Amino acid sequence: MNSRIVYPVVLVLLSILGCRTGRQQQSILNTSPDSVRALISKVNNYWQEDHPPTQRAFWDEAAYHSGNMEAYKVTANPQYRRYAESWATHNQWKGAASNDRAAWKYSYGESNEYVLFGDWQICFQTYIDLYQLDPDPAKIARAKEVMEYQMSTSANDYWWWVDGLYMVMPVMTKLYQVTGDEQYLDKLHDYFLFADKLMYDSTEQLYYRDAKYIYPKHKTSNGKKDFWARGDGWVFAGLAKVLADLPADHAYRSLYESRFRSLAGAIKNSQQPEGYWSRSLLDPQHAPGPETSGTAFFTYGLLWGINNNVLDAKTYMPVVAKSWNYLSQTAVQPSGKIGYVQPIGERAIPGQVVDQQSTANFGVGAVLLAAAEMLRYLEPEKTAATTVAAGFGITTAAAGQDQAAASGGTAVATPRYDRFHTGQPWYDTKGQLINAHGGGVLYSKDRYYWFGEKRGRHASEGVTVYSSKDLYNWTDEGLAFSPDYTDTTSDIAYGCVMERPKVIYNPKTKKYVLWFHLELKGKGYSAARAAVAVSDKVTGPYRYLNSFRPNGNMSRDMTLFVDKDGSAYHIYSSRENYDLRIAKLSPDFCSATTQDTLLFSNHREAPALFYHDQQYYMITSGCTGWAPNKAILHSAKSLWGPWTAHPENPLLGPGAELTYGGQSTYILPVEGKKDAFIFMADVWKPDNLRESGYIWLPIDLEGKLPRINWKDNWQLDLFAKP
């Protein structure tokens, strides 16, 4: 076990700097940094002045403290820290206090033997935060004892109610950050899969509170599905906290991001015109009127997603603007009291009075969470610096690399590139190694989108997408397409292999279409299928359609090509990679037509095409596994051939005989520049695929045939202007 202390907070905050896509959205907010700070002060001071910290460590008080600690991180107000430390000390840094493990339970209970019940474990979140400020092992000893015992049992049904996801998921990621023990993430995933299967409604993309409320066993007074706002707020906020702590390239991250984005869409669609969410999300008339705790948790989650480029700012900031207006103008009273908080319960209750006098500690914590995240949105640089001043985080690039090594990530100080550095590690705007292998690039609506294989050390974790306006600096837009983590019978069940993803746009259907090479879980490379998914948005999520062998042919390494007349083609390796074939796509680009022919049989793969001066050109690789080999240039007057293989190596310079250690993946036309094409290749590292590198080089078209010269670094002004 790694016992090093890891401080994730500042790297998360610094990841916001320089990569915020929605800064222009500030104009729709009726607020300012000073007004948000004033709100935090008014709300938290009001609560702490009337409520001494000598309260028990049960869920309601601990939920308040999770918000209080976020308020401390963005204000560095020492009173907030002292209040939390007094509460933790009063409770001896424990939840439920029983030491008799044989008596420990995890059904509902408020007495000391319910040690394994999540409502008694949420307090560990604050204890771990305080430990990070002053690393005394006694502060987290009980948290480790309880969670290590829980993980040693065979049970996986600890989170049988949605509240538990907020209560305990962040405890496990925080303990992982502190200890480096992967078991915390493995068990978290097991427990989450149980809860997700039990309570997630895939049609509505929302969670039931627990099994009692699953439709049609339970209905609203109007016969509809009943999704409790605070319950889904717990899940949404809990997922945000998990994603904040989880390494960017972790195998489990894609499922959590997928659920987070799906929830965000359902939350957006159920917001009331006044900005709040009613207690029953899909039936506002069941228990009408505002409810603050759910609204605040939703606002916090949406802002976290925007701040960390998991959610699109243009889509979600209008939602946040309305919800923040409700929170700041209606929920927060002039005195600082928080109103319209539904009392402790588990469902929307028709006729229950919820008014401006209705308040609760957990509702205050939820508002503080939302306010802290709003301040990060408005002033990312200042809040990051404040968090350092508060005692969290590491500020140097070297320390950031050290932290990343301890936590399994690859974060460094956020770089800013003004040129390509060929073959060197390439970091995104969050300081993470770009993880987009075997990919391709699509230009859409004034920016480039780079799609590629998201890889773990060996695992295939979906299709990731990055965006850029200059081709040098890339922002991680998250997973465009994820494997299925819940259905083990699916073609795309986690454990499958997804390779060579390419995306093209169909102007007739207005759909973005993703193709990739798919191998089924546990079947090696015997399936040899093409797979297709579609999306209305370039960044996804993409909806899986199907997988198949085009016209009965094996399909492995592949690319897509859109010709000058708008027709699209699938070029793919077949017959155990001995053949390279081409198939014209259907008008919707979602299937192969019977116009399918053999191009040549030279045992080639990794095709990359472009068109220039009445000629089609294609660069391919030999079939030598992960090992590099010599590239070959082919040319033809027609896509259907005949294709001529040119004996001269299209690459020049040291390492050219082995494609500079790489393998072709795509040829990128540079928008707005004449005769400008970039050769893209992957430098595979089979021992750790996520660290595989990239070679991007300009194609020289001055001679009789295209040529590629090695350059240590280069800029786009090398290309002629149109």
N, C-alpha and C positions, 0 to 999 in steps of 0.2 A: 504493500500500500504506500502511496506517495503522501507524505505528511506535510508537504510544502503548503504554505498559505498562498492562496491566489485571490486577487482582487479584480473582479470582472467589471466593476461598475464604470470606471472611467473609459475603458476601451469601448464599451457600448456607447457611452455618450459621445466620445470623440468620433465614433463611426458616423455620427450625424453630420459632422462638419464637412463642408465641401461637397456633400452628395445629396443634400435636400432637394427633392424635385418639386416641392410645393411651396417654396418660399413666397411666390407671388400670391398664394392663397391667404396670406396674412391680411390682405385688404378686406376680406369678407368677415373677419373677426372683429367684433365690437369689444375689444379689450386691448390691454397693453401689459408689458412685463411688470410695471409698477403696480398696476391694479391687481394682477394675479398674486404678486407678493403680499399685497395688502390683504387680499382675501385669505391666503394661507395663514397669515398672522392672526387675523380676526377670528377665523374659524378655530384654529388650534388653541389659541390663547383662551377663547371662551370655554372650550371643552376642558382644558387642563386646570383652569382656575376653579371649576366647579366639581371636578372629579379627581380625587387624590389617586396616586399611582398604586395604592395598596389594594388592587383588585385581583381576582383570581386569573389564572392563565387559560381560561376557557376561550372558545372560538371567537365570541363576540368582542371581547376585549383585545384579543390578539389580532383580530382583523383591523381594529382601530390602530394598533401599533404598527401594522404593516404600512398604513398610510402615514403615520407619524414619522417613521424612518425615512420614507421618501421625501417628506417635507424637510427633514433634517439634511438630506443629501443635497437639496437644491437651495437651501438657505444657510446652512451651517449654523443655525441658531442653537447654541449650547444647551438651552433649556429643554429642547426637544430630546436631545440625547440623554440628559440627566433624568428626565421623566421616564424614558424607556429603561434606563439602567436601574432606576429605583423599582420599577415594576418587576424586572427580571430578578433582581436581588430578593424582593419580597417573596417571589415564587421559587427561590432557590434554583433558578435556571432549569426548572422542570415544568412539565405539563401535569398530567395525572401522576400522583406521587407513589403509588404502590411499588414495592420492591419484590413482591411475590409473583414471579413470572408465570407460575402455573395458574394464577388467577387473572392474568391480563386478558382483556376482551376488546372486541372492535365493533360490536353492535352499539346502538345508541345508549349512552349513559353518562351521567355527570359526576359520578363518584370516582374514587381514586383507582379502582381496578380497571377502568376503561382506558388503559395506557395506549392501546393500539387503535383507538378510535380517533380519526383524523381531527375532530374538534378539539382534542387535547394535544395535537401535534403542531398546529399552526404557529404556536408560540415560538417554536424552534426557528422560524424564519427571522424573527427579531433577534433572538439570541445569537444566531450566526452572524447577522449584520454587526452586532455589537462586538462579537469576537474579532471580526475583521478590523475593527478600530483599535482593539487592544487584545492581542491574541493570548488569552489565558485559557488553557485547555479545559479548565473547570466549567467554562461558559457553554461549551458544546458537548461535554461528557455525557450528559443525559440524552441529548439528541442522538448522539452516535450509538449509545447503548440501546435505545429503543428501536431505532431504525435498523441497526445491525441484527437485532433479534428478529424483528419483523421480516427482514429479508431472508433469514435463515429458515423460515417456515415454508411449507409448500403451498400455502393459501395465496390466491391472487385476487380475491374478492373484497379487498379492504375498502375500496372506493365504490360503495353501492349506492351512493347518493351524490348528486353533482357538486354540492358544496365541498366535498372532500377533495375535488380536483384543485381548487384554490388553496385549501388548507394544507395539502401535503406535497403536491407536485413540486412547488418551489423549494420546499425543504430538501428534497432529494437532489435537485440540481445545485442548490447552494452547498450541500455537503460534498457533492462531487467536486465543486470548485475548490473547496477547502482541502479535500483529501486526495483528489485525483483517482479515486476508486470507481472504476467503470460499473461496478455492480449496482451503484445507485441509479445509473441511467438504464441499465438492463431491467431492473425490477420496476422502476417507474414505467417503463414501456409495457411490461407484462400487466401491471395494474391498470394502466390506461386502456389497453386493449379490452380488458374485461369490462371496464366502465363504458367504453365507447360502444361495444357490442350491445350492452344492456340498455343504454339510455339514448343513443343517438338515433334521430329520425333522418334517414338519408334523403327523404323527399323534401322535408321542410328545412333540412340542414340546421336543426336546432336540437337541444338536449331536453329530455324530460327530467323532472326533478329526481325521480327514482322509479322503480318498477311499478309502484302503485298507480302512477299517473299516465301510463302508456295508453294511447288511444287504440281501440275504442273502449277499453276497460274503464277509462275515466274520460269524461268530456266536460267542456264548459257548460254553463247554463243554456247556451245556445247550440249545443251539440257539436262544438268544434274541438280540435286538438288544443290542449292546455299546456302552453310552455310558459313557465314562471320566469318573469323577467330577472329577478335577483339570481335565480338558479343559473340561467344562461350567462348572467354577468359574472358569476363565480368562475365558470368554465373559461370564458373569454379572457378575463383578467389573469387567470391562472396560466393559460397558454402563453400570454404575453410575457409573464415572468419566466416561464420555462425557456422560451425562445431567447430571452435576454441573456440567459446563463449558458445555454447549450452551444457547444462549438459549431461554427457555421457549416462545417463539412461532416457533421455527425450523421450516421446512418439513419437515426430515428427522426431527425429534424423534419424531413419532408412530410411525414404524416401530421406532425403538429402544425406545420405551416399550412398544410392543406385544410385541416379542420379550422384553423384560425381564419383563413380567408373565406371559407364557406360560411362560417358564423358571421363574419363581417358583412357579407352580402345579405344574409337573412336579417341581421340587426338593422342595416340600412333600410331595408324594405318595410320594416315594422315600426319605424319611428313615427310618432304622431306629429301633426302639423305644428304643434306648439313647441316641439323640440324634445319632449320627454318620451319615455316608453311607459306604457301602461303595464299593470301587473301581469296580465295574461297577454302575451305578445301578439298572438294572431286573432284574439277576440277582445278588442278594447272595451266592448260593452259588458263583458262579463264582470269586470271590476274596474269601472272607468276612473279616469283622473290620473294625475301625475304620481310617479314613484321615484324617489331620489336615489336609492342605493343601486338599483339596476341601471338607471340612467348614468350614474357616475362611473360604475364599473365599465359600461359600454364606452363611455367617453374616454376613459383611461386607455382601454384596449385599442380603440381606433387611433388615438394620438400616438400610442407606442408604435403601432403598425406604420403610420405615416412617418414618424421620426426615424424609423429604421428601414424604410424603403421596402417593407413587406406589403403595405397597402398603397394604392395610388392616391396621391394627395388631391388631384382634381376630382376624383370620384367621392372621396370621403370627407374632405374638409368642409363642404357645405353641410354635411350631417353633423360634424363636430361643432360648427358655428352655431347651429340651432340648439344643440344639446348644452353647449357651454352657456349660451344665453339663458336657457332655463335654469341651469345650476347657479349661475352667478347672480341672476336677477330675481329668481323666485325661490329656489331651494334655500339659499343662504339669506337668513334674516338680517336686518340691520345690526342686531346685537352680535352676530356671529353664529347664532344657533342654526342648525341644519333642520329644515322641515320636510314634510312629505315623505318620511321614511316609513315604509311598511314595518310594523312590529315583527319581532321574531316569529317565524312560522315556516311553512314549506310549500305554500301555494297561494294563488290569488283567491281571495275570499269575497264573494259578492256581499255588499252592504257594510263591509268593514270600513271604519272611519280612518282615513289617512289624510291629515291636513297639515297646516303649517306648524302645529304644535307637536306633530309626530316626529320624534327624533330617536336616535340610537347611536351607540358608540361605533358600530360597524358602518353605519351610514356616514359618519364623520370621516372614518378612515377611507371610505371609497371616494369622497369628495377630495380629500387630500391627495390621494393617488392621481386623480384626474388633474388637479391643479398643478401638481409637480410636473406631470408630463406636458401640460400646456406651457409651463415656463420653459421646459426644454425645447419645445417647438419654437417659441418666440425668441429665445436667447440661448442657442445651443453652446456657443463658446463660453459665455459667462457662467452658465450652469455647470458645464464641465469643470471649469476652473474652481467653482464653488465646491463641487463634490471633492476635489482634491484637497481644498482647504478644510473641508469637514473631516478629513482623515481617511478617505477612501481612495484607492487606486494608485497606479504607478504612472509616471508622466513621461519617462524617457522612452525612446524607440527601443533601446537595448532591453529595458525592463519589459516592454511590451512583448518582445520576442521571447524573453525568458518566461513570461506568464503564459504565452501561447503554447510553448513547449510543455509546460506543466499541465495545461488543461486540454491538450490534444488539438489545439487550433494552430493557426499560422499567422496571427495578427502581427502587424508591424505598424509603425507610425504611418499615417495616411500619406501615400506618395502623390506627387503631381507630375505627370509625364509631359514632355514636349517633343518626344520622338520615340521611335521603336528601338528597343534594346534586344537585338536578335538572340534568341536562345536563353536569355536571362530570366530569372523568376519574375513573374508579372503579377502585380498585386492590384486588387480592385480598390475602389474609393473608400472601402472600409478597412483597408490594410490586410485583407485576406488574399491568399493565393487564388487566382482565378481558376475555377474548376469547371471547364467547358471543353471537354476533349472530343476529338473526332467530329467537330462541329462545322457549322456554316453560319453565314451572316446574311441578314435581311435588312434592307434599307426601307424604312416606313415612317412617314410623317416627320421628316426632318431629323431623324436619328437612326443609328445603326443598332441592330439587335443581334447579339452573338448567342447562338444556341449550341449547346454541347452536352456531352455525357457528364453527369455529376457522378464522381467516383469517390468511394471510400478507399481504404488501402487496397482492397480487391473488389468490393461489392459495387454493383450497379445501383445507383440511388435515384435514377430518374433523369430528366432533361432540365438543365438549368438555363437561365437566360440572363444576359447582361445587356445594358444599354450604354450608348456613347454618342456624343455629337462630333468627336474629333478623332476617333479610332485609337487614341492613345490611352484615354482614361475611361474605365468601365465601371458602371454601377451595377451591383448585384440586384436583379429584380426578383430573385427567388426561383422557385421551381415552376417551370412552365408545365411540366407533366411529371406525375409521381407514380411509382409502382403502387399496387394495391396491397395495403398492409393488413387487410381484414379478411379478404376472400382468398384462401389458399388454392382454390380451384381456378382462379382467373388466369388468363394468358399472361397478364402482367403482374401476377402475385410477386411480392417481394422475394428476391432471390433469382428472378429472371435477369436476363442480360439485355440492356438497351444500348445500341451502338449507332454511330454515324447519323445523329439526328439532323434533319434539314427541314426548314420551314419556308413555304412560299405563300403568296397571297393570291386569292382568287377574286378579281374585281367584279365578277358577275354575281357570285354568292355572297361577297363581302365577308368571306371567312378566311382565317389563317389556317393553313393545313400543314400538319406535322407528319413526316414519314421517318421511320427509323428501322434498323435491322433488329429483330427480336429473336432471342433464344429463350425457350421456356425453362422455368425453374427445374433444376435437377436433371436436365436433359442434355447437358453439354452443348455442343454446337450442331445437334442433329435436327432441330426444328427448321432452321434456316428460313425464317419468315420475314416478310415486310409487314409493318404495323402502321396504322394511320389514326390520327386524332385531330380534332378541329377545335377552334376557338373563335369567339367574336373579337377578342382582344389579342394583340400581338404577344403580350406577356403571359397570356393564359389566365386561368388554368385551361388546359386542353382536355377535351372530352374524348375518351377512347372510343373508337368505332369498331375496329376488328383487326385481325392479323391473318395473313394468307401467304401462299406461294404464288407469285404472279404467273398466271397461265400454267400452273403446275410446276414451275421452275423453282429450284432452291434460290433463296435471296439472302445474300450476306452483305459485305461492304457495298455501300450505295451512295448515290447523290441524286439530287433533283436538279433539273435545268429547265428554265422557262425561255422558250425561243422568242425571236423577234416578232412573231405573229401572235404571241400570247399562249401558244400551246405549251403544255408541260410534259416532261419526260422523267422517267425513272430509269437510271442507269445502275446496273447491279451485277455483282459477281455471282455466278451460278455454277452448278455441276461441280461441287467441292472446290470452287474458285478457279476451275480450269477455264470457264467461259466468262466473257463479259457480254451482257445483254442490254438491250434498251427496249422499254415499253412506253408507248404514248399513254398519258393519263386521260381519264374520263373528263368531261367538261367541268365537273365540280372538283377535280383534282384528288378525289378520294378513293379511286380504284384504278387498276390497270385495264386498258382495253386489250383486245386481241391483236392489236398492232404491236407485235413483240418479235424482235429478231436478234440473232446472234451477231455481235460486232466482230469478235475475234476470240481465239482459244489459245491464249499465250500464258495462262496461269497468272493473271494480273488481278489486283484489287486496289482499293482506295482511289477510285476515279475522281478527278477534279477537272471541270470543263470551263471553257470560256469561248467567246466568239469575237473574232477580230478580222477586219478587212477581207470579208467573203470566205473566211475559213473558220472551221471549228477546230479547237485544240483541246487535247485531253492529256493530263499527266497521270500516270498510274504507278503503282508500286508492285514489286514482286511479292510472292507469298512466302515469307520467312518468319512467321509468327510475330513476336514482339521485336525481333532484331531488325535493324535498318538494312536497306539494300539499295540498289541503283534505281533511280526513277527513269521512266521512259516517256518521251513525248510522242503523241500520236496526232495526226491531222486528217481532216476530211472536208470535202465540199458540202456534204450532207450529213446530218446526224445519223442517218441510216447506213452511212458508209458508201463506198469502202474506206476503211481507215488505214492510213500508212503509219507504221512504226518507224521512227527516225533513229538510226543507230547512234547519232551523236548525243552525248549526255546533255540534257537541257540545263543542268546545273554546272556552275564553274567555281573554281577555287578549292581551298583545302576542305577535305571532307565530302566533296561533291559525289564521289563514287558510292557513298553510303547516304546520300541525301542529307548531308550534314548531321547525321544521326537521327533524322526524323522520317516521317511518312506523310505523304500528301493527304489532305482532307478536303480542301475547298480552294477555289480561286475567286477572290472578292473584287468585283468592279467598284472603283472609288467614285462616289457620286460627285458630279460637277466637274470632273477632270477628264480630259480627252485621253483615250488610249491608256487608261490607268487601271492596272490589275495587280492584286497582291496575291502571291502564292502563300497559302497557309499549310503548315505541317505540324504534326505532333511529335514530340520527343518522348517516346513511351518509357516509363519506369515500371516494369512489371512487378517489382517488389513493393511498390507503393504508387498505385495508379493515380491517386489524387494529386501527387506531386509531379506528374508528367508535365513536360514543358511545351513551349510553343516557338515555332519559327515563322515569322512573317517577313517576306522579302518582296521587293518590287520586281515585276516582270519587264525585262528589256525587250522592246519590240522594234528596235532600230535595224536589226540584221534580217537575214533571210528567214530565220526561224526564231521564235521566242527563246530568250535565255534568262537565266536567273543567276545573279552574282551575289556571293556572300557579302554582307555589310554588317559590321559590329553594331552600328546604329545608323538610323536614317530618318528623314522627315518626308512628309507628303509633298513638300514643295519641289521634290525631285521630279515629280510628274509635271508635264506641261499643263498650263491652264487651257480651258476650252476656247 
